[in-house]
């Protein structure tokens, strides 16, 4: 089974492109309530061993990413839920 990092690197270096339609669903906490925020893959600057850095220099650890979609297709989903 591919790791999330493997999936993200595969998407980044896919010669057929199409990353504009890729979205990361990220677990966020605001005012004590947990929710999901979607971040476009085109805002990912670096794919690192422990997570990704997105525009604005924000680091998102992999455990906060719950799914990766390309359009309606789920490319990766956290196995915990």
N, C-alpha and C positions, 0 to 999 in steps of 0.2 A: 504494500500500500504506500502511495506517495505521501510525503509529508506536505504540510501547507507551504513550507518554503519551496519545495520542489514544484508544486503547482504554480506558485507565483512566478518563479523563475521561468518555467515553461511558457506561461502566458507572456511574460516580458519579452522573451527571445523568440517567440513564434514568428517564423518568416512570413506568415500570412496575415499578421497584424490583427486588427480588430479589437484592440484593448480598450477602445473608447466605450464599448458597451459593457465592459467588465466592472462590477460593483462589489465592494467588500462590505459585508454586514458586520458591524462592530458593536460589541456590548459597551454601553456607556451608563454612567451613574450621574444623575442630576437631582439635586435637592433630596437626596436619600432614596430616590426611585430609580430602578434599573430599567433601561430601555435599549432599543437597537437604533443605530444611526447608520446610514449608508454613505460610503465614501467611494468616489470614482477611482478606478485603478490608475487613471492618468495622473492622479495627484501623488502616487507613490514615488518617492525619490530614490530610496534605497531599500533593498531587501537584505536584511542582516540575519545573523544566526539566531537572535532572540526575538526578532520582530521586524517591523517596517517603519521607516521614517517617511512621513507624508509632508505635503506642502506646509510651510510655516514652521518646519523643524520639529513637529510633534512626533514622538516615538510611540508606536502602538505595539505592545507585546502580542505575540501570537495567541496567547490564551484569551485575548479580548475579541479576536476575530471568530465569528460563529459560522459564517458562510461566505462563499465566493460564487457569484453568478455572472454568466455571460448572457445578457438578454434574459430570457425566461429559464434557461438551462442552469441548473445548479452544478457547478464544476467541482466544488468541495464543500463539505459540511462537517462541522464539529461533531464527533462521534459521541459526545457526552449527553446530547439532548434527544 
